[in-house]
Amino acid sequence: MNPIRPIHILLVCMLALGSLFQMGCSAWRERRDKGEFKYEEPKLPPLAEPDIIRTQQYLRETPSGRLNSLQPTRIAIVAQPDFVIGSDPTPYLRNQVKKAKQAGAPFLPCHYYIAPEGLVLEGVGAEYCGFIGSRRVGDALLVGVLGDFDKPTNFMPTEQQQALIQLCAWLCAQHSIQPSRIVPATEISNEAEPLGVNLMNWFGPTQTLRDRVTQVLEKNAPKAAKQRKQDSRQESSLFEGSKGPSSIMMDDY
């Protein structure tokens, strides 16, 4: 009987690996033909106010101190990297209230918070100034994004991306803010947390966030213009109908 030589074992292993490789390639081609690896552009959210969870629904805290009026001309994205993805945002935001008050802020520092599940939670009222660290911000709506996106593998979940785009588009429409005025909070204050690699990419060469918001606004521009025209006509008819005899007599003079 001929002894089994190492070269024979090596040949058998190579044949087995070759067979496994061919099987893997066949499975990959089958999944490719079914379209499983086809890239699809994310669907644009509607131009509408997102479902916002109000503070009275999840917080037992109230503002303390003076609330200053806000005149928003831009939107700032604020990183919240100490939030643990998968945890409940309620205790986290209650803790944020305590930290903010210790730093001199009257309430939650941001106007809105977006959780990984796509939940939009209300912070300080949109008519009042928010805070970045100890600095009061009087010209920007602050949107906090919950989660640590500093690692290359830490991407925002799809639900969170959609909520961020929808909220920013709605705020732009409500306050006449150009998408180009959506900025990282680090541009406003050096006390802001860095956005992290993956979140900062939304402001990189691709301009993902601004472009998506622009697309939502442009897609809904005709509808919005038509609605404004209808509202204007209704206001005019109400004004004409409110003219009584005394008003007409005064106009005749």
C-alpha positions, 0 to 999 in steps of 0.5 A, a space after each residue: 500500500 502506497 503511503 499518503 504523501 503530504 502533496 496528496 493531502 494538499 491536492 485534496 484540500 485545494 480541490 475542496 477549496 476550489 469546489 467551495 469557491 465555485 459554490 460561493 460564486 454561484 450563490 453570489 451570482 444567484 443573489 445578484 440576479 435577484 437584485 439583492 445587491 442592487 443599490 437603491 437611492 433612499 426614499 425621500 420623506 414627505 415635506 411635513 411635520 414629523 411625529 414629535 414626542 412632546 416633552 410633557 409626554 416623557 419628561 418630568 422636568 420643567 424649565 428654570 431660569 430665563 428663556 430668551 427668544 430665538 431668531 433662527 437663520 440656520 440649523 445646527 446638528 449636534 452630536 450626542 455620542 454618549 448615548 448608548 444605541 439600543 437604550 431608552 432615550 428618556 432617562 438619557 434626556 432627563 440626565 441631559 436636563 440636569 447637566 444643562 441646568 448645572 451649566 447654566 441653561 434653563 432646560 434641554 439644550 437642543 430643540 429636537 433630539 432624533 433617536 436611532 429608531 427614528 423617534 423625534 423628541 422635543 427639547 426646549 421650545 423652538 421659540 427659545 434659544 438653545 445652548 451648546 455647552 455654556 454658550 447660548 445660541 440665538 440664531 440656530 435651531 439645534 438638532 441633537 442626533 443620539 448615538 456614537 458615529 465616530 467608528 467607520 462601522 457606526 452608520 446612522 440607522 435608516 429610520 434615523 436618517 429619514 427622520 433627520 432629513 424630514 425634520 430639517 426639511 420641515 424646519 427649513 420650510 417653516 422658518 425660511 432657512 436655506 439648506 446651505 445653512 444646515 451646519 455642524 454645531 462645531 461651526 458655532 461653538 468649540 464646546 460642541 462634540 465632534 460629529 464623528 466620522 460617519 455623521 461628518 460625512 453628511 457634510 463632506 464632499 457629498 453634502 448628503 444632508 443638504 442635498 436630501 433636504 433640497 430634494 424634499 423642498 424642490 419636490 414639494 415646491 409646486 404643492 407648497 406654492 399652490 397651498 400658499 396661493 389658496 391660503 392667500 385667496 381665503 384670507 382675501 375673501 375673508 377680508 372682503 366679507 368682513 367689510 360691513 356697511 360702515 366700512 363701505 361708507 368710510 371708503 366712499 368718503 
